[in-house]
Amino acid sequence: MGCFCLKKLRHKPGYEAPINLASETPFTVNEVEALYDLFKKLSSSIIDDGLIHKEEFQLALFKNSNKQNLFADRIFDLFDIKRNGVIEFGEFVRSLSVFHPNAPEADKIAFLFRLYDLRQTGCIEAEEILTFHLIFLLYDLNRKLKEMVTALLCENNMSLSEDVVDLIVEKTMMEADTKRDGKIDEEEWKELVEKNPSIIKIMTLSDLKELTLAFPSFVMNSGVSDL
């Protein structure tokens, strides 16, 4: 008698089922599957092991795996939730979900705070404000993260005088540092965002709401109906 065997689909390390990730994030199952197709392309650009290494992350942003950039390093570190030097599929989806239009505002505020907190001290200091104000003036963050999804980078060349830079830092610290201790803690950061909601506009990528429409070539038949 013949034997019928169902071949089990094997996934690489770090893979998590789309239906599970969809239940934890604002993404639908089909959107998670679209992200997986993208993830496979990014994670195999240099080392085909099912994980995104920092060089592959930089390659997606800059078309150059050797180009060092503070912005790319910070985003990579925040996406690397397990702090093991690589981004797994689950980490990729959960991190991108913060930028989904339906993601809680509190998550967006917290993510942006961690982005500014370069030294990971739990507070934002004047030098950190300076560093990231310059980055946000030189790079369009919202478009940059959108183009990370499509592996492109947009850069604007601008020159700022020292007086303008000093004014940016001084104005931000005066408004946000209500405790007058020379740094901004999470409570002060939340108050600053409440007064200036435009700060977190960069934390929303509208394209993530309709991934299957924005990236039709990534759509796969999941066999699961999205609610």
Residue frames relative to the residue before (quaternion, step in Angstrom):
aa qw qx qy qz dx dy dz
M 1.0000 0.0000 0.0000 0.0000 0.00 0.00 0.00
G 0.4559 -0.6840 0.4955 0.2808 3.53 -1.05 0.75
C 0.2939 -0.7474 0.5729 0.1636 3.52 -1.22 0.54
F 0.2089 -0.7796 0.5793 0.1137 3.57 -0.75 1.06
C 0.0393 -0.8108 0.5839 -0.0127 3.58 -0.64 1.09
L 0.3030 -0.7408 0.5738 0.1736 3.55 -0.90 0.95
K 0.3299 -0.7616 0.5271 0.1826 3.55 -0.57 1.15
K 0.3425 -0.7588 0.5250 0.1769 3.55 -0.71 1.13
L 0.4252 -0.7016 0.5150 0.2487 3.54 -0.88 0.99
R 0.1961 -0.7982 0.5626 0.0889 3.56 -0.73 1.06
H 0.1471 -0.7734 0.6127 0.0689 3.53 -0.97 0.92
K 0.5499 -0.6213 0.4500 0.3303 3.53 -1.20 0.54
P 0.7019 -0.4693 0.3220 0.4283 3.61 -1.27 0.39
G 0.7659 0.3613 -0.2690 0.4588 3.55 -1.07 0.76
Y 0.5112 0.6481 -0.4216 0.3753 3.59 1.27 -0.16
E 0.0481 -0.7656 0.6406 0.0339 3.55 -1.12 0.75
A 0.5801 -0.6186 0.4058 0.3408 3.56 -1.01 0.79
P 0.5448 -0.6450 0.4323 0.3167 3.61 -0.88 0.93
I 0.6425 0.5330 -0.3417 0.4317 3.59 0.96 -0.78
N 0.6439 0.5100 -0.3198 0.4723 3.60 1.11 -0.66
L 0.6734 0.4907 -0.2921 0.4696 3.56 0.95 -0.90
A 0.6260 0.5385 -0.3333 0.4551 3.58 1.07 -0.72
S 0.6554 0.5185 -0.3127 0.4515 3.57 1.08 -0.70
E 0.7165 0.4391 -0.2385 0.4867 3.58 1.24 -0.47
T 0.7615 0.3169 -0.1542 0.5439 3.59 1.25 -0.35
P 0.6320 -0.5333 0.3875 0.4074 3.62 -1.24 0.11
F 0.5329 0.6493 -0.4018 0.3647 3.61 1.25 -0.22
T 0.4105 -0.6472 0.5729 0.2906 3.55 -1.25 0.50
V 0.6897 -0.4620 0.3464 0.4370 3.57 -1.29 0.20
N 0.6694 0.4987 -0.3051 0.4585 3.59 0.89 -0.90
E 0.6394 0.5190 -0.3263 0.4640 3.58 1.04 -0.72
V 0.6311 0.5132 -0.3315 0.4779 3.57 1.02 -0.74
E 0.6505 0.5053 -0.3177 0.4697 3.58 0.99 -0.77
A 0.6074 0.5309 -0.3483 0.4774 3.58 1.10 -0.66
L 0.6535 0.5037 -0.3031 0.4768 3.57 1.00 -0.82
Y 0.6267 0.5376 -0.3478 0.4442 3.60 1.05 -0.68
D 0.6275 0.5254 -0.3407 0.4627 3.56 1.01 -0.74
L 0.6459 0.4976 -0.3056 0.4917 3.56 1.03 -0.80
F 0.6388 0.5438 -0.3199 0.4403 3.57 0.95 -0.94
K 0.6386 0.5330 -0.3288 0.4472 3.59 0.96 -0.84
K 0.6553 0.5090 -0.3141 0.4613 3.57 1.00 -0.78
L 0.6795 0.4838 -0.2897 0.4694 3.57 0.94 -0.91
S 0.7251 0.4679 -0.2475 0.4404 3.58 0.91 -0.93
S 0.7109 0.4048 -0.2669 0.5095 3.58 1.23 -0.10
S 0.4045 0.7520 -0.4503 0.2609 3.58 1.27 0.11
I 0.7818 0.1765 -0.1116 0.5875 3.61 1.17 -0.58
I 0.7871 0.0719 -0.0071 0.6126 3.57 0.85 -1.04
D 0.2512 -0.7972 0.5333 0.1300 3.57 -0.49 1.15
D 0.3335 0.7575 -0.4943 0.2658 3.57 0.36 1.26
G 0.5734 -0.6244 0.3753 0.3748 3.58 1.24 0.24
L 0.6714 0.4201 -0.2902 0.5371 3.58 1.26 0.35
I 0.3565 -0.7141 0.5522 0.2410 3.60 -1.07 0.64
H 0.1983 -0.7725 0.5961 0.0926 3.55 -0.63 1.18
K 0.6774 -0.5086 0.3306 0.4162 3.57 -1.19 0.48
E 0.6305 0.5374 -0.3395 0.4455 3.60 1.01 -0.77
E 0.6568 0.4965 -0.3058 0.4781 3.58 1.05 -0.76
F 0.6120 0.5456 -0.3306 0.4674 3.55 1.12 -0.72
Q 0.6726 0.4836 -0.2799 0.4851 3.56 0.96 -0.92
L 0.6209 0.5419 -0.3373 0.4550 3.57 1.07 -0.73
A 0.6480 0.5191 -0.3146 0.4602 3.58 1.01 -0.81
L 0.7108 0.4571 -0.2534 0.4708 3.57 1.04 -0.77
F 0.8404 0.2287 -0.0581 0.4879 3.55 0.84 -1.03
K 0.3920 -0.7036 0.4875 0.3372 3.58 1.27 -0.17
N 0.6954 0.3630 -0.2476 0.5687 3.57 1.23 0.47
S 0.2990 -0.8003 0.4952 0.1578 3.58 -0.40 1.21
N 0.6860 0.4933 -0.2823 0.4543 3.59 1.23 -0.31
K 0.5332 0.6441 -0.4041 0.3709 3.58 1.27 -0.19
Q 0.2495 -0.7762 0.5652 0.1258 3.56 -0.68 1.13
N 0.0883 0.7939 -0.5941 0.0946 3.58 -0.96 0.86
L 0.5072 -0.6773 0.4463 0.2911 3.56 -0.83 1.04
F 0.6321 0.5455 -0.3301 0.4403 3.56 0.98 -0.87
A 0.6820 0.4863 -0.2861 0.4653 3.58 0.82 -1.01
D 0.6381 0.5339 -0.3246 0.4498 3.59 1.00 -0.82
R 0.6787 0.4942 -0.2982 0.4541 3.58 0.91 -0.91
I 0.6582 0.4927 -0.3166 0.4731 3.59 0.91 -0.88
F 0.6363 0.5251 -0.3336 0.4562 3.59 0.95 -0.86
D 0.6643 0.5144 -0.3079 0.4464 3.59 0.88 -0.93
L 0.6751 0.4849 -0.2985 0.4691 3.59 1.00 -0.77
F 0.6418 0.4988 -0.3176 0.4883 3.59 1.10 -0.65
D 0.6622 0.4879 -0.2908 0.4888 3.58 1.13 -0.68
I 0.1344 -0.8585 0.4925 0.0493 3.55 0.53 1.26
K 0.7103 0.4580 -0.2593 0.4674 3.60 0.99 -0.81
R 0.3243 -0.7799 0.4718 0.2529 3.57 1.34 -0.15
N 0.4594 0.6770 -0.4572 0.3486 3.58 0.91 0.92
G 0.6429 -0.5920 0.3045 0.3788 3.58 1.22 0.47
V 0.7418 0.2774 -0.2023 0.5760 3.60 1.27 0.10
I 0.3518 -0.7091 0.5637 0.2357 3.57 -1.27 0.37
E 0.2465 -0.7642 0.5823 0.1267 3.55 -0.69 1.13
F 0.6965 -0.4850 0.3206 0.4205 3.56 -1.24 0.37
G 0.6564 0.5162 -0.3140 0.4517 3.59 0.90 -0.90
E 0.6463 0.5092 -0.3130 0.4745 3.57 1.01 -0.82
F 0.6237 0.5585 -0.3232 0.4412 3.56 1.02 -0.86
V 0.7010 0.4633 -0.2631 0.4741 3.58 0.86 -0.99
R 0.6781 0.4956 -0.3022 0.4508 3.59 0.84 -0.95
S 0.6634 0.4998 -0.3099 0.4626 3.58 0.99 -0.79
L 0.6683 0.4858 -0.3005 0.4766 3.59 0.94 -0.85
S 0.5868 0.6079 -0.3727 0.3836 3.59 1.10 -0.62
V 0.5513 0.6115 -0.3904 0.4119 3.60 1.19 -0.49
F 0.7072 0.4548 -0.2463 0.4820 3.58 1.15 -0.67
H 0.4476 0.6822 -0.4563 0.3550 3.58 1.30 0.04
P 0.5781 -0.6126 0.4079 0.3524 3.64 -0.96 0.80
N 0.7278 0.4262 -0.2443 0.4785 3.59 1.10 -0.64
A 0.4350 0.6937 -0.4668 0.3342 3.60 1.23 0.10
P 0.5805 -0.5989 0.4146 0.3640 3.62 -1.02 0.71
E 0.5468 -0.6319 0.4402 0.3286 3.57 -0.97 0.85
A 0.6060 0.5727 -0.3539 0.4238 3.59 1.05 -0.74
D 0.6397 0.5211 -0.3234 0.4633 3.60 1.05 -0.74
K 0.6430 0.5204 -0.3174 0.4636 3.57 1.03 -0.80
I 0.6465 0.5202 -0.3109 0.4633 3.57 0.96 -0.91
A 0.6768 0.5008 -0.2905 0.4547 3.58 0.92 -0.95
F 0.6464 0.5201 -0.3227 0.4555 3.60 0.97 -0.85
L 0.6775 0.4902 -0.2940 0.4629 3.58 0.90 -0.93
F 0.6025 0.5454 -0.3507 0.4654 3.59 1.11 -0.66
R 0.6744 0.4837 -0.2964 0.4726 3.58 0.91 -0.90
L 0.6045 0.5605 -0.3524 0.4431 3.58 1.12 -0.65
Y 0.6843 0.4721 -0.2712 0.4851 3.56 0.99 -0.86
D 0.6677 0.5205 -0.2985 0.4406 3.58 1.02 -0.81
L 0.1530 -0.8556 0.4903 0.0648 3.55 0.49 1.26
R 0.7428 0.4068 -0.2267 0.4811 3.59 0.89 -0.92
Q 0.3525 -0.7668 0.4653 0.2669 3.57 1.34 -0.06
T 0.3228 0.7563 -0.4943 0.2820 3.53 0.92 1.02
G 0.5333 -0.6192 0.4125 0.4026 3.58 1.25 -0.22
C 0.7303 0.2912 -0.2075 0.5821 3.56 1.34 0.13
I 0.3423 -0.7054 0.5766 0.2299 3.57 -1.20 0.52
E 0.1707 -0.8022 0.5680 0.0684 3.57 -0.70 1.10
A 0.7360 -0.4573 0.2761 0.4159 3.55 -1.31 0.41
E 0.6635 0.5131 -0.3125 0.4459 3.60 0.93 -0.89
E 0.6453 0.5168 -0.3170 0.4649 3.56 1.09 -0.72
I 0.6064 0.5339 -0.3444 0.4781 3.57 1.09 -0.69
L 0.6373 0.5356 -0.3147 0.4560 3.56 0.95 -0.93
T 0.6710 0.5204 -0.3009 0.4340 3.56 0.81 -1.02
F 0.7769 0.3696 -0.2101 0.4644 3.58 0.73 -0.99
H 0.5484 0.5516 -0.4237 0.4642 3.60 1.14 -0.28
L 0.6435 0.5092 -0.3233 0.4713 3.59 0.99 -0.78
I 0.6456 0.5191 -0.3256 0.4558 3.59 0.95 -0.84
F 0.6973 0.4705 -0.2874 0.4581 3.59 0.88 -0.90
L 0.6334 0.4979 -0.3368 0.4873 3.58 1.18 -0.42
L 0.7056 0.4497 -0.2597 0.4821 3.57 1.06 -0.71
Y 0.7872 0.2050 -0.0976 0.5733 3.58 1.12 -0.66
D 0.3710 -0.6887 0.5732 0.2439 3.54 -1.05 0.77
L 0.3289 -0.7978 0.4689 0.1882 3.60 -0.13 1.29
N 0.6555 0.5193 -0.3327 0.4358 3.57 0.85 -0.93
R 0.6969 0.4498 -0.2793 0.4838 3.57 0.86 -0.94
K 0.6112 0.5748 -0.3499 0.4166 3.56 1.08 -0.75
L 0.6955 0.4512 -0.2816 0.4831 3.58 0.90 -0.89
K 0.5926 0.5443 -0.3628 0.4700 3.57 1.11 -0.64
E 0.7215 0.4358 -0.2486 0.4772 3.55 0.94 -0.89
M 0.4977 0.5937 -0.4463 0.4479 3.55 1.28 -0.09
V 0.6197 0.5354 -0.3287 0.4704 3.53 1.13 -0.74
T 0.7608 0.2953 -0.1738 0.5512 3.57 1.08 -0.68
A 0.4865 -0.7263 0.3783 0.3043 3.55 1.36 0.37
L 0.5491 0.5708 -0.4275 0.4358 3.56 0.91 0.95
L 0.2071 -0.7728 0.5856 0.1301 3.59 -1.25 0.34
C 0.1696 -0.7654 0.6118 0.1050 3.55 -1.03 0.78
E 0.0135 -0.8140 0.5796 -0.0358 3.55 -0.72 1.05
N 0.1677 -0.7726 0.6071 0.0799 3.57 -0.98 0.93
N 0.3025 -0.7513 0.5585 0.1791 3.57 -0.87 0.93
M 0.1171 0.7831 -0.5975 0.1266 3.55 -0.63 1.18
S 0.1757 -0.7607 0.6118 0.1270 3.56 -1.13 0.59
L 0.1236 -0.8017 0.5838 0.0342 3.57 -0.85 1.01
S 0.4407 -0.6760 0.5161 0.2870 3.55 -1.01 0.79
E 0.6332 -0.5353 0.3903 0.4002 3.58 -1.21 0.44
D 0.6162 0.5591 -0.3470 0.4327 3.59 1.06 -0.71
V 0.6558 0.5040 -0.3065 0.4711 3.57 1.00 -0.85
V 0.6419 0.5243 -0.3171 0.4611 3.57 0.98 -0.87
D 0.6615 0.5049 -0.3020 0.4650 3.58 0.91 -0.93
L 0.6458 0.5300 -0.3152 0.4502 3.57 1.02 -0.82
I 0.6153 0.5515 -0.3359 0.4521 3.58 1.04 -0.81
V 0.6942 0.4724 -0.2721 0.4700 3.56 0.83 -1.04
E 0.6710 0.5117 -0.3020 0.4435 3.58 0.86 -0.97
K 0.6633 0.5097 -0.3034 0.4563 3.59 0.92 -0.92
T 0.6671 0.5038 -0.3026 0.4578 3.57 0.93 -0.90
M 0.6761 0.4909 -0.2954 0.4634 3.57 0.90 -0.92
M 0.6466 0.5252 -0.3310 0.4433 3.60 0.93 -0.81
E 0.7073 0.4604 -0.2631 0.4675 3.56 0.97 -0.85
A 0.7729 0.3976 -0.1951 0.4544 3.56 0.88 -0.92
D 0.7015 0.4689 -0.2736 0.4617 3.59 0.97 -0.83
T 0.0449 -0.8491 0.5262 -0.0081 3.59 0.46 1.22
K 0.6653 0.4938 -0.3043 0.4700 3.60 1.18 -0.49
R 0.3087 -0.8033 0.4561 0.2266 3.54 1.39 -0.11
D 0.4422 0.6775 -0.4749 0.3463 3.55 0.85 1.02
G 0.6060 -0.6159 0.3316 0.3787 3.57 1.28 0.37
K 0.7547 0.2610 -0.1938 0.5699 3.57 1.24 0.29
I 0.3688 -0.7182 0.5520 0.2082 3.56 -1.30 0.36
D 0.1890 -0.7840 0.5807 0.1112 3.57 -0.60 1.11
E 0.7417 -0.4288 0.2712 0.4388 3.58 -1.29 0.10
E 0.6297 0.5344 -0.3361 0.4527 3.59 1.02 -0.74
E 0.6710 0.4837 -0.2880 0.4826 3.58 0.94 -0.91
W 0.6211 0.5511 -0.3322 0.4474 3.57 1.07 -0.76
K 0.6526 0.5093 -0.3093 0.4680 3.59 0.95 -0.88
E 0.6453 0.5147 -0.3150 0.4684 3.59 1.02 -0.82
L 0.6338 0.5351 -0.3223 0.4563 3.58 1.03 -0.81
V 0.6724 0.4906 -0.2930 0.4704 3.58 0.94 -0.90
E 0.6172 0.5459 -0.3458 0.4488 3.60 1.04 -0.73
K 0.6899 0.4581 -0.2665 0.4931 3.58 1.07 -0.78
N 0.7866 0.1909 -0.0778 0.5821 3.56 1.17 -0.67
P 0.1160 -0.8548 0.5027 0.0567 3.62 0.48 1.18
S 0.5493 0.6265 -0.3989 0.3829 3.58 1.18 -0.44
I 0.5057 0.6698 -0.4109 0.3560 3.60 1.24 -0.45
I 0.7807 0.3454 -0.1901 0.4848 3.59 0.90 -0.86
K 0.3473 0.7314 -0.5159 0.2800 3.60 1.20 0.29
I 0.6335 0.5459 -0.3288 0.4389 3.56 1.10 -0.70
M 0.6313 0.5534 -0.3292 0.4322 3.59 1.27 -0.27
T 0.6765 0.4407 -0.3017 0.5071 3.60 1.24 0.23
L 0.0925 -0.7717 0.6290 0.0164 3.54 -0.85 1.09
S 0.3527 -0.7837 0.4712 0.1984 3.56 -0.24 1.27
D 0.6076 0.5865 -0.3585 0.3979 3.61 1.07 -0.66
L 0.6050 0.5806 -0.3634 0.4060 3.59 1.14 -0.51
K 0.5863 0.5899 -0.3692 0.4147 3.58 1.24 -0.30
E 0.7892 0.1729 -0.0846 0.5833 3.56 1.16 -0.56
L 0.0173 -0.8552 0.5178 -0.0149 3.53 0.76 1.08
T 0.6790 0.5055 -0.3124 0.4310 3.57 0.90 -0.85
L 0.6544 0.4659 -0.3127 0.5068 3.57 1.24 -0.38
A 0.6660 0.5032 -0.2974 0.4634 3.56 1.04 -0.82
F 0.7886 0.1658 -0.0710 0.5879 3.56 1.09 -0.75
P 0.0843 -0.8592 0.5020 0.0507 3.62 0.57 1.12
S 0.6289 0.5478 -0.3543 0.4229 3.60 1.07 -0.58
F 0.6506 0.5256 -0.3193 0.4454 3.59 1.23 -0.34
V 0.5094 0.6790 -0.4202 0.3209 3.59 1.20 -0.29
M 0.0599 -0.7860 0.6151 0.0178 3.53 -0.92 0.93
N 0.4974 -0.6462 0.4836 0.3182 3.55 -1.13 0.52
S 0.1970 -0.8338 0.5092 0.0816 3.56 -0.25 1.27
G 0.3749 -0.7164 0.5040 0.3036 3.53 1.11 -0.61
V 0.6659 0.4302 -0.2990 0.5312 3.55 1.32 0.13
S 0.3563 -0.7426 0.5259 0.2121 3.56 -0.82 0.97
D 0.3606 -0.7163 0.5549 0.2212 3.56 -0.94 0.91
L 0.3650 -0.7365 0.5307 0.2066 3.55 -0.92 0.92
